[in-house]
Amino acid sequence: MWIRLERDELDLILTSIPEGSLAEKLRKPVDPDTEAFAAAVQTSDDLEVDPDTIISRGDDDGAFVMSWTWVSSEQAGLRPSNDDEEELHEDLGI
């Protein structure tokens, strides 16, 4: 699970848990090249990258960049919600 925390939220957690592996992870500085890697991703209407995303450097010269990919309810094999269904009907002229 990934949760975006603001600086004041991190500070509050670190006040409660000043030591240990969780505190170490929360104190880990952001990779200085994060912005450059995030900006290099070719985004679209279906692929987005947050400017403060997480990157994971590989063993070779590069990094994996955490991104958001849009998946419709239909692609996931789910029934569309009422809003999606109404929009589908509008698109089909029904």
Residue frames as a rotation matrix with the C-alpha (Angstrom) as fourth column:
MET 1
0.586 0.810 0.000 0.00
0.810 -0.586 0.000 0.00
0.000 0.000 -1.000 0.00
TRP 2
-0.595 -0.733 0.329 1.20
0.734 -0.663 -0.148 3.51
0.326 0.154 0.933 -0.77
ILE 3
0.556 0.738 -0.383 0.04
0.829 -0.527 0.188 6.54
-0.063 -0.422 -0.904 1.20
ARG 4
-0.104 -0.540 0.835 1.02
0.467 -0.768 -0.438 10.12
0.878 0.345 0.332 0.43
LEU 5
0.411 0.153 -0.899 1.97
0.903 -0.204 0.378 11.90
-0.126 -0.967 -0.222 3.64
GLU 6
0.702 -0.166 0.693 2.55
0.066 -0.953 -0.296 15.63
0.709 0.254 -0.658 4.03
ARG 7
-0.322 -0.943 0.087 5.59
0.034 -0.104 -0.994 16.89
0.946 -0.317 0.065 5.97
ASP 8
-0.337 0.226 0.914 3.51
-0.883 -0.412 -0.223 17.77
0.326 -0.882 0.339 9.08
GLU 9
0.781 0.623 -0.036 1.99
-0.589 0.756 0.286 14.27
0.206 -0.202 0.958 9.06
LEU 10
0.397 -0.737 -0.547 5.46
0.256 0.661 -0.705 12.71
0.881 0.140 0.452 8.83
ASP 11
-0.517 -0.607 0.604 6.67
-0.355 -0.490 -0.796 14.88
0.779 -0.626 0.038 11.71
LEU 12
0.186 0.685 0.704 3.72
-0.970 0.015 0.242 13.78
0.155 -0.728 0.668 13.85
ILE 13
0.900 0.110 -0.422 4.42
-0.123 0.992 -0.004 10.11
0.419 0.055 0.906 13.16
LEU 14
0.071 -0.974 -0.216 8.13
0.288 0.227 -0.930 10.55
0.955 0.004 0.297 13.87
THR 15
-0.300 -0.075 0.951 7.30
-0.782 -0.552 -0.290 12.22
0.546 -0.831 0.107 17.20
SER 16
0.600 0.646 0.472 5.36
-0.797 0.535 0.281 9.09
-0.070 -0.545 0.836 18.16
ILE 17
0.898 -0.341 0.277 7.84
0.354 0.935 0.004 6.60
-0.260 0.094 0.961 16.68
PRO 18
0.718 -0.622 -0.313 11.27
-0.621 -0.775 0.114 8.26
-0.314 0.112 -0.943 16.92
GLU 19
-0.400 -0.915 0.062 13.29
-0.821 0.387 0.420 5.05
-0.408 0.117 -0.906 16.37
GLY 20
0.003 0.319 0.948 13.09
0.033 0.947 -0.319 1.81
-0.999 0.032 -0.007 14.44
SER 21
-0.652 -0.330 0.682 12.84
0.601 0.323 0.731 0.63
-0.462 0.887 -0.012 10.85
LEU 22
0.338 0.837 0.431 9.66
0.941 -0.308 -0.141 2.62
0.015 0.453 -0.891 10.08
ALA 23
0.751 -0.115 -0.650 11.24
0.132 -0.939 0.318 5.84
-0.647 -0.325 -0.690 11.35
GLU 24
-0.338 -0.941 0.019 14.35
0.123 -0.025 0.992 5.13
-0.933 0.338 0.124 9.26
LYS 25
-0.403 0.262 0.877 12.24
0.904 0.263 0.337 4.67
-0.142 0.929 -0.343 6.13
LEU 26
0.663 0.748 0.041 10.27
0.748 -0.659 -0.080 7.87
-0.033 0.084 -0.996 6.79
ARG 27
0.578 -0.527 -0.623 13.49
-0.039 -0.781 0.624 9.85
-0.815 -0.336 -0.472 7.33
LYS 28
-0.153 -0.669 0.728 15.12
0.772 0.379 0.510 8.56
-0.617 0.639 0.459 4.14
PRO 29
-0.305 0.003 -0.952 15.79
-0.275 -0.958 0.085 11.58
-0.912 0.288 0.293 1.90
VAL 30
0.796 0.600 0.084 14.17
-0.017 0.160 -0.987 11.82
-0.605 0.784 0.137 -1.51
ASP 31
0.043 -0.773 0.634 16.48
0.872 0.338 0.353 10.82
-0.487 0.537 0.688 -4.35
PRO 32
-0.242 -0.175 -0.954 17.79
-0.011 -0.983 0.183 14.08
-0.970 0.055 0.236 -5.86
ASP 33
-0.960 -0.165 -0.228 17.09
-0.227 -0.026 0.974 12.79
-0.167 0.986 -0.013 -9.39
THR 34
-0.465 0.849 0.252 13.40
0.561 0.502 -0.658 12.03
-0.685 -0.165 -0.709 -8.74
GLU 35
0.270 0.606 -0.748 12.15
-0.176 -0.733 -0.657 15.11
-0.947 0.309 -0.091 -10.63
ALA 36
-0.385 -0.505 -0.773 14.34
-0.846 -0.141 0.514 14.34
-0.368 0.852 -0.373 -13.65
PHE 37
-0.983 0.054 0.178 13.14
0.100 0.959 0.264 10.74
-0.157 0.277 -0.948 -13.86
ALA 38
-0.199 0.978 -0.063 9.48
0.517 0.050 -0.855 11.79
-0.833 -0.203 -0.515 -13.36
ALA 39
0.187 0.237 -0.953 9.75
-0.496 -0.815 -0.299 14.43
-0.848 0.529 -0.035 -16.10
ALA 40
-0.713 -0.571 -0.406 11.22
-0.639 0.291 0.712 11.86
-0.289 0.767 -0.572 -18.51
VAL 41
-0.610 0.569 0.551 8.07
0.450 0.822 -0.350 9.70
-0.652 0.034 -0.757 -18.45
GLN 42
-0.930 0.368 -0.002 5.91
-0.181 -0.452 0.874 10.24
0.321 0.813 0.487 -21.53
THR 43
-0.698 0.716 0.027 2.51
0.109 0.144 -0.984 10.86
-0.708 -0.683 -0.179 -19.96
SER 44
-0.823 0.557 0.109 -0.92
0.093 -0.058 0.994 10.80
0.560 0.829 -0.004 -21.60
ASP 45
-0.097 0.878 0.469 -4.59
-0.811 -0.343 0.474 10.95
0.577 -0.334 0.745 -20.63
ASP 46
0.778 0.441 -0.447 -4.18
-0.205 0.851 0.483 7.37
0.594 -0.284 0.753 -19.39
LEU 47
0.301 -0.758 -0.579 -0.74
0.866 0.471 -0.166 7.63
0.399 -0.451 0.798 -17.73
GLU 48
0.734 -0.028 0.679 0.19
-0.211 -0.959 0.189 10.20
0.646 -0.282 -0.709 -15.09
VAL 49
-0.031 -0.782 -0.623 3.19
0.807 0.348 -0.477 10.74
0.590 -0.517 0.620 -12.85
ASP 50
0.930 0.285 -0.234 3.16
0.368 -0.679 0.635 12.86
0.022 -0.677 -0.736 -9.70
PRO 51
0.551 -0.765 0.334 6.06
-0.331 -0.568 -0.754 15.33
0.766 0.305 -0.566 -9.48
ASP 52
-0.086 -0.568 0.819 6.99
-0.994 -0.004 -0.107 13.90
0.064 -0.823 -0.564 -6.05
THR 53
0.748 0.430 -0.506 6.66
-0.487 0.873 0.022 10.28
0.451 0.230 0.862 -7.17
ILE 54
0.495 -0.593 0.635 8.71
-0.408 0.486 0.773 7.40
-0.767 -0.641 -0.001 -5.85
ILE 55
0.526 -0.391 -0.755 11.57
-0.720 0.268 -0.640 6.06
0.453 0.881 -0.140 -7.92
SER 56
0.733 -0.370 0.571 13.53
-0.133 0.745 0.654 2.86
-0.667 -0.556 0.497 -7.51
ARG 57
0.194 -0.756 -0.625 16.97
-0.965 -0.261 0.016 2.92
-0.175 0.600 -0.781 -9.05
GLY 58
0.985 0.112 -0.128 17.92
-0.147 0.941 -0.307 -0.19
0.086 0.321 0.943 -10.98
ASP 59
0.492 -0.855 0.163 21.26
0.411 0.393 0.822 -1.96
-0.767 -0.338 0.545 -11.06
ASP 60
-0.195 -0.525 0.829 21.93
0.980 -0.142 0.140 -0.47
0.044 0.839 0.542 -14.47
ASP 61
-0.939 -0.293 -0.178 21.72
0.302 -0.953 -0.030 3.20
-0.161 -0.082 0.984 -15.43
GLY 62
-0.512 0.823 0.246 18.04
-0.153 -0.369 0.917 4.04
0.845 0.432 0.314 -14.80
ALA 63
-0.930 0.280 0.236 15.11
-0.238 0.028 -0.971 3.84
-0.279 -0.959 0.041 -12.42
PHE 64
-0.454 0.890 0.039 11.57
0.799 0.388 0.459 2.55
0.394 0.239 -0.888 -12.15
VAL 65
-0.944 0.205 0.258 9.13
-0.260 -0.943 -0.205 5.46
0.201 -0.261 0.944 -11.76
MET 66
-0.617 0.786 -0.043 5.87
0.605 0.438 -0.665 5.01
-0.503 -0.436 -0.746 -9.87
SER 67
-0.937 0.335 -0.099 2.98
-0.316 -0.693 0.648 6.14
0.149 0.638 0.755 -12.06
TRP 68
-0.324 0.921 0.217 -0.80
-0.215 0.152 -0.965 6.12
-0.921 -0.359 0.148 -12.28
THR 69
-0.995 0.059 -0.076 -2.46
-0.057 0.277 0.959 4.23
0.078 0.959 -0.272 -15.12
TRP 70
-0.334 0.943 0.011 -6.15
-0.872 -0.304 -0.385 4.80
-0.359 -0.138 0.923 -15.89
VAL 71
-0.982 0.174 -0.067 -8.20
0.140 0.924 0.356 1.61
0.124 0.340 -0.932 -16.12
SER 72
-0.408 0.905 0.119 -11.92
-0.790 -0.415 0.452 1.84
0.458 0.091 0.884 -16.89
SER 73
-0.106 0.492 0.864 -14.47
-0.748 0.533 -0.395 -0.29
-0.655 -0.688 0.312 -15.07
GLU 74
0.834 0.454 -0.314 -15.09
-0.537 0.533 -0.654 -2.09
-0.130 0.714 0.688 -18.37
GLN 75
0.177 -0.861 -0.477 -11.39
-0.618 0.280 -0.734 -2.94
0.766 0.425 -0.483 -18.79
ALA 76
-0.681 -0.423 0.598 -11.39
-0.729 0.315 -0.608 -4.32
0.069 -0.850 -0.523 -15.25
GLY 77
-0.722 0.460 -0.517 -14.40
0.179 0.846 0.503 -6.48
0.668 0.271 -0.693 -16.06
LEU 78
-0.760 0.449 -0.471 -16.67
0.474 -0.114 -0.873 -4.54
-0.446 -0.886 -0.126 -13.70
ARG 79
0.182 0.883 0.433 -20.12
0.973 -0.224 0.049 -3.13
0.140 0.412 -0.900 -14.26
PRO 80
-0.604 -0.374 0.704 -19.99
0.344 -0.919 -0.193 0.61
0.719 0.125 0.683 -14.80
SER 81
-0.724 0.387 -0.572 -21.30
0.483 -0.308 -0.819 2.80
-0.493 -0.869 0.036 -12.00
ASN 82
0.322 0.943 0.083 -24.53
0.773 -0.212 -0.597 4.71
-0.546 0.257 -0.798 -12.71
ASP 83
0.432 -0.239 -0.870 -22.52
-0.315 -0.944 0.103 7.79
-0.845 0.229 -0.483 -13.75
ASP 84
-0.670 -0.742 -0.020 -20.39
-0.327 0.270 0.906 5.69
-0.667 0.613 -0.424 -16.12
GLU 85
-0.470 0.576 0.669 -23.51
0.731 0.679 -0.072 4.01
-0.495 0.455 -0.740 -17.50
GLU 86
0.597 0.696 -0.399 -25.19
0.393 -0.688 -0.610 7.37
-0.699 0.207 -0.684 -18.19
GLU 87
0.075 -0.670 -0.738 -22.03
-0.594 -0.625 0.507 8.63
-0.801 0.401 -0.445 -19.90
LEU 88
-0.801 -0.337 0.495 -21.87
0.105 0.735 0.670 5.45
-0.590 0.588 -0.553 -22.00
HIS 89
0.047 0.913 0.406 -25.50
0.845 0.180 -0.504 5.94
-0.533 0.367 -0.763 -23.07
GLU 90
0.612 0.126 -0.780 -24.76
-0.111 -0.964 -0.243 9.57
-0.783 0.236 -0.576 -24.00
ASP 91
-0.400 -0.868 -0.296 -21.73
-0.529 -0.046 0.847 8.48
-0.749 0.495 -0.441 -26.03
LEU 92
-0.827 0.123 0.548 -23.84
0.412 0.795 0.444 5.89
-0.382 0.593 -0.709 -27.84
GLY 93
-0.840 0.542 -0.026 -26.74
-0.468 -0.699 0.541 8.34
0.275 0.466 0.841 -28.35
ILE 94
-0.497 0.671 -0.550 -29.15
0.561 0.732 0.386 6.18
0.662 -0.117 -0.741 -26.33
